[in-house]
Amino acid sequence: MIIPVYEMLGANPSMFAGTLLACDMGGFFLAKELAGGDVAAWLYSGLILGSMMGPTIVFSIPVALGIIEPSDRRYLALGVLAGIVDHSDWLYCWWSGCYVLPVCRSTVSRWNSPLR
């Protein structure tokens, strides 16, 4: 179900793994499986995207919700939202993963030899 949606958007399906999982929580190897042999997309999603957006989703938000008072959850939500929107690195990585990566995928793949 994930693969057709991401292909319809013009993105490599491995971007799903880095968006929702940190690279040290399984996102790196899930990105490898979803990349379909595309080493550039695998490393990009597994390392770059998985080190910025993944930890926020799977660690920071759940831990913060467990620590703060229920009356402060509104402020947590606003702060996390502001951080995600303002985080230009993540927005750039997401944008380039969806729009730029399919265009330059063959070029980047030629620069990097496959990992063995």
Residue pairs with C-beta under 8 A, 6 or more apart in sequence:
2 13
2 16
2 34
3 13
3 34
6 12
6 13
6 15
6 16
7 13
9 98
10 98
10 99
10 102
11 97
11 98
11 99
11 101
11 102
12 34
12 35
12 36
12 38
12 41
12 45
12 97
12 101
12 102
12 105
13 34
13 35
13 36
14 30
14 31
14 32
14 34
14 35
14 36
14 38
14 41
14 42
14 44
14 45
14 46
15 31
15 41
15 45
15 49
15 94
15 97
15 98
15 101
16 34
16 45
17 26
17 27
17 28
17 30
17 31
17 34
17 45
17 46
17 50
18 27
18 31
18 44
18 45
18 46
18 47
18 48
18 49
18 50
18 53
18 54
18 97
19 45
19 49
19 53
19 54
19 57
19 94
20 27
20 53
20 54
20 57
20 58
21 27
21 30
21 50
21 54
21 57
21 58
22 50
22 51
22 54
22 55
22 58
22 59
23 46
23 47
23 50
23 51
23 54
25 54
25 58
25 59
27 45
27 46
27 50
27 54
28 46
28 47
28 50
29 46
30 46
31 41
31 42
31 45
31 46
31 50
32 42
32 46
34 45
35 41
35 42
35 45
38 105
38 109
39 109
39 112
39 114
39 115
40 101
40 105
40 108
40 109
40 112
41 97
41 101
41 105
43 112
44 93
44 97
44 101
45 97
48 93
49 90
49 93
49 94
49 97
52 87
52 89
52 90
52 93
53 84
53 90
53 93
53 94
56 80
56 83
56 84
60 80
61 76
61 80
64 76
64 80
65 73
65 76
68 76
84 90
85 91
